[in-house]
Amino acid sequence: MEKFKILFLCEENSCRSQIAEALVNNLYSYCCEAKSAGSRITPIDPKAISIMKEINIDISQQESKLVNKFFNQEFNYVITLCGEDAKENCPYFIGKVKERLFWAIPNPKLVKGSEEEVLNFYRKIRDLLKDKIDKLCKDIEKKEER
């Protein structure tokens, strides 16, 4: 079976898209391969690294990438993660893609509060992404059974 290729996009490629990439590559590597990119490069968010370590996934060595790095590649899914109400510069993928999805995932970097409140919001985003990825990968597996 050829792996489904997924590209996750968000503005900075430092948090949401990095989390999503790691979840796919660690939990669904038997059927999917994920990449992530953004419209600008920034360091990987330390809080994202921290909340992923809690579930035994290390993203500390992942790197932020620009979306144009992938324009010559083909993907089964390109999933944009920018929040609906965010004033962000979401990247747009102009390469070959079979299906585009938009998941309105709030940017945890914009949340204010105590350190624990902020970390809890990051965990909420991680878990939301995991739930959406679980559903997507189950749908992919069903398509493959046909």
C-alpha positions, 0 to 999 in steps of 0.5 A: 500500500502506498502511503497517503501524503499529508501536508499541514499548513499554518502561519509560522510552522512552529506549533500546530502544524508541527504537532500534526506532522508528528502525530501522523508520523508517530501514530499512523506511519503505517498508512500516512506520511506527513510534512508541515510548512508555513508562510514564514520560518520560526523556531519550534515553539518550546511549549509545543515541544513540552506538551508533545513530550508528555505523550512520548513524541519528541519534536525538538529536532523538527524544523520550520519550513516554508510552503514553497519547499513543497510546491514540486511535490504531490499530496493526497491532502493539504490541511490548513490549520489557521484559526477562522478568526485569526489575523494570520497569513495562512500559506496557500499550497499551489502544488498538486493536491487531491483534497484540501481541508480547512481545520480552524484550529486556534493558535495557542501562542495567542492565549493569555493566562498563567503558565498552567492555563496556557499549557492546558490550552496547548494540550487542548489543541494537541488533543483536538488535532489528534482527534481530527487526525484519528478520524481522517486516518480511519477514513483513509483506512476505509477508502483503502479497504474498498 
